[in-house]
């Protein structure tokens, strides 16, 4: 794209909050700013001590007034006023959590600004109350949000076409993004290997928030079926941490699991470099892509991922990794054993994974696709 663009990215949460969507938006904002575009990230002010107006890495961060956060969802009606006043050439919404996009589109109703929305995954809130809230939102709030959107983006075709909320819509497929400079093969993890007592061990890795849908319990159950020289590093924090520690103890594998809840973004690539195989056994449609899988591929790891819409599309089965039946620990163990027992196969898959990451998920590649979409939207308007 020849001309510079004023880009507004609307994300329910943003740094210092961590997660896949936040990482995606941050990577895009940084890349667009580096290319000279004027970038503003609009997000919820989910903690009062966060500044309302800030700058970072060459882009602006505006935080909308937020009344409360419930069910991991900011109730941020201040988003409406911010989007009503903010000048932009294109607004890019990110969903879910749900209400941020709704409040943002209310501020865009009478504005001639093209709007696209990345639909990261279906809405799935925990418990009976969560199901009631999700149903009410999808019935009353999601339809007007989508009516204001000019283009819906999904990360994978298989996820988009199997979503009841997107049935019949014209979808644009643009994958998530990996920083290939940070996540790369050949990183030196020798110091970490010593600190975590991994000498002579075969290492599995998982990274992500420790929440139920990530399926870390399945990896622990699979580990119990694998030889004693196989160790798992769990990189991430979350509300399930203590439960998973207890499960490891009950399975008598506590000494074979390294829980690493305080790994920074800067340290993450080196922690992945410790591993021989990356395992990602997500359990439901809250996982629309699996950015952690693409990051592991970029480091050069063979992967074992759940055979679910979206996640399974990140790899070509048998080329960059293997698919495992969701929730079935014995199948996860079998797929992991296949890779650990055949180092040549694991090496070929890891090399193929890096090539796929370079071809599909690099910052420049994905940002270029989005900028072309923005230009199409501006031209159509």
N, C-alpha and C positions, 0 to 999 in steps of 0.2 A: 504494500500500500504506500503510495507516494506521500499523501498528506498526513499531518499529525491529527490525532483523534483525542477528544476529551472523553475518557472512558470512566464510567462509574460502575464499580463492582459492589453489589449489595450482598453481604454475607451475614447470616444470623449471629455467628460468633466469629471472632478474629483474635489474633495474638494479643495477649499472652495465652488465651485459650488454645488448646491443641486438639487436633483431629484432622481427618482426611480432607474435609472441605476447606478448613482453615489453611492447611498446607497448600492445597490447590490454588486458592485465591491469592495467597501470599506469593507463590511462585509466578503466577500470571502478572500480578501487580508489579513485581520487581522487574520482570522481563519487559513489560510494556513501557515502564518508566525508563528502563535502560535504552530502549529504542527511541526515546524522546517524546512519547505520548504523555498527555496530562492525565494522570490516574488518581482517582479518589476511591478509597474503600469506605463504604458506609456500613456500619455494623451496630449492634446493640451495645449500650453502655451497661453491661450486665453486672458490673461492680462499680460502686459510686466513686471509688478512688481513681478510676481510669479517666484520663483527660478526655474532654469532649471533642477537642480538635488537636490533632497531633500530626507529626510527619515521621516517616521511617523509610529508609532505603529508596528515597527519591519520589515517594508518593505520599498523598495526604490520607489521613484516617479521621473520619468523622463518626462519632458515636452518638446514636440517637437515644433520647431519654427513654428509660425502660422502667416499668413499674415493678416487675418481679420476673423471676424465672421459675417455671414449674414444668415438670416432666421434660426436663432438658430443653425447654422452649422459652425464649425470651418473649415477654409481652411488651413490645416496644412501639407503642403508638406514635412516638416522636419521629419514627421513620417517615410518616406521611408528610409532615411539615418540611423535613429535610429534602425529600425528593420533589416537593412542590417548588422549592426555591433554588435548587442546585442546577447549574447549567451543565449540559452534557450533549455529546453527539450520539452516544449510545449508552443504555443502561443494561447491565448484565446481572440478573438476579440468580441467586443460588438457593435451592430448595432440596430437602428440609433442613432444620426445623421450619414449621409451616408459617407462623404468623408474620414473620418479617417480610416475606414476599407479598403477602396480602396488604399490609400497611404501606409498603412501598408503592404498589400499584394504585392505591387510593390517591397517592400524591401525584400520580402520572396520568390520571384519567383525562384531563383536558390539555395535556401537553403533547406536542407533536414531536416526541422523541422515540426513536425505535427502541424496542425492549426485547431482549431474549432472556430465556430462563434455562439454566442447567438443572435438570431433574436428576439429582444424585441418587435417590432411592425412594421407594415407597415409604409412606408414613406408617410407623408401627410403634405405638406407645405402650409401655408396660402395664399389665394388670387390667382388671375389668373397667376401672375408671379411665385408663388410658385408651382402651378400645372405644369407649363411648365418646371421648373427646376427639379421637381420630376420625370416627364416623361422622360426627357433627361438623368437623372442619372440612372434610372431603365433600360433604353435601352442601354446605352453605358458603364456605370461604374459598375453596380451591377453584370452583368454576369461574367466579368473577376475576380471580387472579389470572387464570389461563386465557380468559377473553381479552385481557389487556396485553398479552404477550404476542409478539410477532413471530417468534420462532422458539421451539422447544428443542433443547440439546440433551442428548443422552450420551453416556460414555460408551455403551455397547448396544448394538442392534438387538441382541437376544434379550437384554433386560427391558428395553423400551417396548418391544412388541408383546411382552408377557405382563406388562403392567396394566391392571384394570383401569387405572386413572388416566392412562394415555391412549386407550383403545381408540383407533380410528383417526388419530392425529398424525400429521406430517412431522416426522422427526428428523433432526440432523444429528449424525453420529460424529462426535469429536471426543477422543479419549482423554483421560486424565494425563497428568504431566509429571515427569521426573527430571530432576536436575542431574544431568549426566556427568557434570563435572564433579559433583559431590559423591554421587553413587557410581562407582567405577570399580573395575577389577584391580587386583594387585595392591590393595590398601594394606598397610602394615598393622597387624593386630597382635603382634608378639607380646607386647606389654600386657594387653588385656588378657591374653591367653594365660599368662602366668598368674595374674591377679585373680582370675576366676578358676584357677586350678583345672585347666582343660588339657594339660599335656597328656598325650596318648589317648585322648578321647575322640570319638566321632560326635559331631555337634549338630543338633537341630536348632533352628531359630524360629521364633515367632515375634512379630512386632505389631503393636496395636493397643487400643484401649481395652482394659480388662472389664468387659461388659458381656452379658450372657450370649449375645448373638455371635460373638467372635469364636466361640467353640473351643476355648483353650482347654476346657475339661476333657475334650475328646483327645487332644494331643497328649495330655497326661495319662489318660487311659491307654493310648497307643504306646507310649513310652514304657509302660509297665510290661508290655508284650515283647519289647525289644531287648537285645543283649545288654549286659550291665555296663559295657564300655560306651554306650550311647547316652549323651547328656543333652538336655534341653535348656536353652536360654530363652527366657520370657522377657521381652523388652517392652515395657509399658506399665502404666499405672491405671487404676480405676477401682470402682466399687467392689469388684469380684476378687481383688487381690487376696484378702484374708481367707476367703472361701477356697481359692485355688491352693493356697499354702496348706490348708487343712486337708484338701483332697490328696495332694502329693504325699503328705504324711500318712494318710490312711492307706494309700497304695504302696507304701514302703519304698518310695522312690525319692524321698525328700533330698537325699544326698546327690541325686542325679539331675536336679533342677536348680537353675540359677535364676532367681527372680531379680530383675534389674529395673525397678520402677522410676529411677531418677536419671535416666539417660537423656542428655540434651540432644537437640536437633543436630548440633555440630558433631556429636559423638556417634550418632546412629550409624552412619556408614561403616565405621570401624567395628562396631559391634556385629553388624551383619557379616563382615569379613571373617569373623570367627567361625562361621558355620560351614558345614558341608552340604546341608539341605535346608531349604526354607519350607515351612509348613503353615498352611492357612486354611483351616477347616470351618469357615463361617457356616452358620446354620440357617439363615433365612434371608428375606429380601431387604433387610436393612443394609446389606452389603451389595451396592450397585456396581462396583468396579473392583475394589481391592488394590488401592494405590500401593500398599505395602508389598504386594506381589511384584508389581512393576519395578519398585525400588530394589527388591532382592534380585530380580533378573538383571537389572543394570549393574549390580555388583558382580554378576557372573555366577549366581547360584541356580542350581536346578530346583524346581519348586513342586510341591504337592499341594493342590488346591481342591476345594470342594466343587463337586459337579453341580453348580447352580447357575441359573441365568446371570449373565454379567461377568461373574468371576471367571467362569470357564472360558470366556471369550478372550481373556488376556493372553492365553497361551494357545498354541496348536498342540493338542495332546500327543505325547510321544516324541515331540520335537524339543520343546523347552521345559517340559515337566510332565507330570502325571495327574490325572483327575482321580479323586477319591469320593466314595459315597458319603454324603453329609450324615453326620451323627454316628457313623459306624467306625468305631475305634479300630477294630481288627483290619478293616480295609485301609485305613490310614497307615497302620503299622506295616501292612504288606507292601504298600507303595513306597514307603520310606525304606524298607528293607531292600527292595529292588534297586534303589539308587545307592544305598550305602554299600551293598555287596558287589556293585559293578562300577568302580571308580571311573573307568573309561566312559561308560554311558553317562554318568553324572557330569563329567567334564564336558562332553559334547553338548549336553543339554544346557549347561551353564553358559557355554560359549554362544549357543544359539539364542539363549535368553538375552544376552547382551546385544546381539545383533538386532533382535526384535525390538528391544527397548530403544536402540538408536534410531531405528527406522520409523517407529510409531509414537513414542512417548516422550521424546526430547522436548525441552522448553521451546526451542526455536520452531520446531515442527508444529506443535500444538498451538503456540501463539500465532503462528502464521495462518493456520486454519481459522482461528477465531477472528483475526483481523480481516480476513477475506469475508467472513460472514458479516462482520460489522459494516464493511463497505457495501455489501449487497443490501443490507437493511437500510442504510442511509440512502442508497440509490433508489430503492423501492419507495421510500417515503417522499 
